[in-house]
Amino acid sequence: MNLASKRIMLTGGAGFLGSFVTEKLKAMPVPYQALCASDGQSPRL
C-alpha cells in the first residue's frame, strides 16, 4: 500500500489497538508527523 502521498489521522493511538496501528505506520518508509494530546486521565472501565 502506497501511503507516501496520503494524510492519515489516527485517533486513539495510545489505546490497545491504536498502539499496534501506530507502530505499523511508524515502520513504513514515509515521512510522518506526530501530535499527541491527552486529558491526563486514564481510561475508566
Protein Blocks (a to p, Z undefined) as FASTA:
>chain_A
ZZklpccddehklmmklmmmmmmmmmpccddddddddehiacdZZ
